[in-house]
Amino acid sequence: MNDDKYLRSINDLEEVGCKWWPKEVRDEAMKVSILQYLLDTQEKFISLLTLADSKKPEKLFNLLDASDFEYHLFLKHLILLTDVGSEPIQRINTSFKDIFPNKELVYKLGQKEYQYTFTVLPIKGKPNNEKMQIDTIDNLQTSCKNKAMCKDLIMLLIYGAASTTPRTRAILYKCNAFEFLGQEEKIKQYVCENYIRVSRIIAGKTATDLGNVAQVYALNYLSERLGDNYNLVNNGTIPGVKLDDDKEATFDIVVDRKDDNGKIKKYVGIEVSFQETSNSVAERKGREAQARFRNTNNKRSYVAYIIDGAGNFSRPAAMNDMCNNSHCNVAYTPAEFELLIEFIKEKIG
């Protein structure tokens, strides 16, 4: 290894790299892809709620049966909108006999009472995301395997807050979609307002590809470990740093210290390059590496690379350009991130 512990060759990085996407990144990407699929199907979901009748729940199920909108996809929309996920559903399932001693949901709309008898709930074991068939994008896009269970859960999430039993209402107070069924404007407002909340759950994860999720995951890791005295900007810039075409250089992550009030403020610009398969992104980063390094040096700041993935290691020319034009090279593992954090603290305080 190079005498400077922060500078590594391709071979050094290959020895410590993970090469294939870490599970944490895949999990984050899955959240994004599922949200995007829900946004893509949102209009049809709204139309089903609009055509439904709160006093005739069977109409909704008839609509689902007549359409190609699967029960479990409808359930996934409701789970996000009501903010009642698999964990509270599992707790309800565990205490089901106490909450619904006769396996019935008795609810009141206006002055009239209605009754729904559960056919599947409670189930043995846990009604987790996998059993509800809402855990992956592939599962959401396939045919529903347990319509009866989904129907029970849909009734629970739509009408739970209208229960005639105070204790049940208190437990299911978020389950109030019945208030909007058949009312297009109210439904649109209800759905849009709740999807704003849902979007905040994955704030910053606006891209659907693994590469950008890898960038955001690294940003969040570094932010948490560095603490409150550092600013971290996603897709940020360093004042005065440009590429050879005189365009302002954008770094995947830019770090500076909040209390750095010196005449020349120091920054660390970080580029994240994780390529599981070979593509042109690594080539572009390689081409830009020399200009980034030279112009960052001129501003008394630093450039670092997080480089990993089998696709990168298959492109040694591009990797060499990055490694040879950097103040710090690390792979995509927690131990390597810690080395990058050590570098940041050493160079900018």
N, C-alpha and C positions, 0 to 999 in steps of 0.2 A: 504493500500500500504506500501511496505517496506520504512523504514526511508530514505534510499538512493533513491532519486527520479528516478534514472536511472535503478534501479533494480526492475523488476516486476515479479509477479507470472503469471501462466497461466490465472488465473481469471482476473487479471489486464489487460493483453493484450487482452483477449476476449472482455472485456468491451469497449475498444477503437479501436479494429481492424475492418477492413472492410470485412473480411471473404471470399468475392467473388472478382474475378479479377476486378480491377478498369478499367473504360472505357479507360483511357489513355494507359494502358498496352495492352488492347485488340486492340486498334487502332494501336499501334506500331507493335504488332505481325502480324496484318493484312498486314501492309506494307511489312514485311519480307516474309510472305507466298505468297503474290502476286508476289514479285520479284523472289522468287524461282520458281513459276509456269512459269513466263516469261523465266527464264533461262532454264527450262525444255523443253519449246516449241521453244527455240531460233533457233535450227538447222532447224526445219521445216519452220520457218519464213524466215530464210536466203535462203532456197531452193526456196520459193515462189518468193522472190525478184530476185533470180538468173534466174528463168524461165520467169520472166516478161519482157516486152518490153516497154521502156519509150515512144515510139512513138505509142504504141497500148495499152492504159490503159485498154481496155475491156478484154485484155488477162489476166491481173491480176485477174479481177473479175470472169472470167471464171474458172481460177485456184482455186479460193476460193470456187466457187460453186461446183467444182468437188471434192474438198477435204473435210475433216472434220475439217478444220481450220476456225473457225467462224469469221465473219466480225468484230465483236467488239473486239475479241482477237487481230486480226491484227491491229486494230485501237489503242489498248492499247500499243502495241509494238511501233507503230509510234509516239504516244504521248510522250513516254519516250525518244525515240531516237532524236526527233526534239526539245525536251524540250519546247514543246508548250502544256501546260496542260489545265485543264478545265477553269481556270480563263481567260487566253487570248482567248480561244475559245468562252467564254461567251461575252467578249468584242467585238470580231469579229461579233458574232451573233447580238449584240445590234446595231452595226454600219454597218450591212450587206448591207443595201440599198445604203449607201455612198461608200462602198468599191466595191460593185458589183451592180451598178445601174440597169443592165439588168438581174440580177441573173445569170450571166455568168462569168466563169473564162477563159479569153483568154490568152494563154501562148505560148511562142516561144521556140522551140527546134531547134538549128541550124538556118537555114534560113526559116524554115516553122512554120507557126502559127497553133495552135490547139484551139478548143473551147469545153468547158464543161458547160452544163446547169444544175444548181442545181435544184433538184426536191423536196427537203424537206426544206433545209435552206433558210431563217432564220426560226427558230421555235419560237412558243410562249413560254414565260418563259425562263428559263436558261438551256442550254445544259450541265448540271452538270454531275459528274461522275456516278450518279445513272441513269440518263436518257440515258447516253451513255452505261450503263450496264457494267461499268469497275470499280465499287466501291468496290466489294468484290470478294473473290476467288470463291464463289458459283456462282455469276453472270457471271464471266469469263468462267466458265465451263459449262454453260447452253447455249441453242440455242439462236441465235441472234433474238431479237424481232423487230428490226427496221433496216433492211439492207439498206434501202434507205438513211436514215440519216447517217449511217456509211460510205456508199459509197461517199456521199457528203464530209464528213470530211476527208476521206482517200485521195480523189482527192486534197482537199485543202492542206493537209499536205505534199503530194508528189510533187505537181506542183506549189504551191503558189509562190515560189521564182523565177519562170520562167514567171511570169505575164508580159504582155506587158505594164502594167500601172506602172510607177515608184512608185507612192504612195503605191500601193498594194504590190509591191516587197519589199518596205521598211518595211511594216508591217509584211510580211510573209517571211522575209529573211532566217529564219532557216529552212524553208520547202523546202529542196533541195534534197530529196531522189531520184528525177528523174535522178540526175547525176550518180547514181550507178546502176540503174536497169539493169539486164542482165549481169552484170560484177562481176563474183563471187569473185575474190580477193579483189576488191574495196569494195564490199558489206561486206565481212567478216571483213575487216579493219574498215569500217564505223560502223558496229554494235558493234564490240569489244571495240573500242575507246569510243563509247557513253555509253556502259554499265559500263565501268570504272567510268564515271561521275555519272551514275545512282547509282552505288554501294556506292559512296561517300555520297550520300544523306542520306543513312542509315548506315553511317560508324560506326563500332563497333557492329552492330546488325547482327552478323553472324549466330546466332542460330534461328531455326524455332519454337522453343517451347516457351510457355508463361513464363516458369520459367526463362530462360536466358534473355528474353526480360525484365522481371521484374528486374533482376539484372542490366542490362544496363540502364533502366529508373531511378533506384535509383542512379546509378553512375552519370548520367547526372544531376539529381536534386541536389545532394550533391556538385558536382563540380561547378555548377552555383552559389549556395548559399554560398559556402565557400570562393570563390574568388581566386585570382591569387597566393596567398602565400602558397597554398597547392597543393601537388601532389596527384592525385588519380589514382590508377592503377587497371585496370580490371584484375581479376585472378592473383593477385600479391602475393609476399612473404615478410616475415619479416626476416631479416638476423638472422640465427641461430635457428629459430623456426621450430621444427620438430614434427611429429606425433610419436606414440609409435613404429611404424615399422621403425623408423629412416629415413623415407622419409621426404623431405622438405614439410612443410605445405603450401598449397595454399589457400589463402582467396579470396572470391568473389571480394572484394574491399579492397585495402590497402591505407591508408591515412598517409602522413607525411607532415611536414612543410618544405617548401623550405629553409627557413633561419635558420633551426635548425642545427647548426654546433657544437653541444655539443659532448663530448666524447662518450656518449651513446645516440644515436638518438632515439627519441620516435616515435612509430607508433600506429595506430589503425587498426586492422584487422577486417573487417566486413563480416559476413556471412548472406546471404539473403535466407530465407526459406519461400516461399509462396506456399502452397499446397492447391489447391481448392478441390482436391480429394486425398484420402489417398494413398501414395505410399512409396517406399523404400528410397527416397531421405531424408525424415525427419529422418528415422531410422539411415542412415549413418551419417548425421550431428550430431545426438544425440550421436552416438558411439564415434565420434572424439572429442566431445566437451571438455571432461576432459583434454585430451592431449593438445589441442589448448590453453586452459585456463592456464594450469600449465606452459607450455613452453613459452607462451607470457609473463606471470608474471615474469618469470626468466630473461627475456630480458628487463624488466621495460617498457613494452609496454602494450597495452590493446586489448581486443577482445569484439566486440559488435555483437548483432544479430538483424536483422530485421525479425520478425516472425509473420506470419499471414496466413489466409486461413482456411477454414472449415476442410480441410484434416489434417492440423497440430493440430487443436484443438481436433480432434478425436484420436490423438496419444499422450496422456498426458505423457507417459513415456519418449518419445523422446524429447518432449517440456521441460519437467522438466530437462533433462540432459543439454539442451541448456541454459535454464534460470538460472540454478544453477552454470553454469560454464561460466559466462559472467560478464563483468563490466558494460554493458548497454544493455537493451532489449527494443526494440520499435516495434510497429506495422507498417503496410504499409499504412500510411496516411500522408498527408503533415504536419499536426500538429506533428505527431510522428517523422517525418524526422527532423523537427526543433529542437526537443528535442535531437536527435542524434547529430545534428550540435553543439548544446550547449555543449554536452558532449565532443565532439572532441576538441572544442576550450578550454574548461576548462582543459582537460588532457594534450594536447600537445601544447597548446598556440595559 
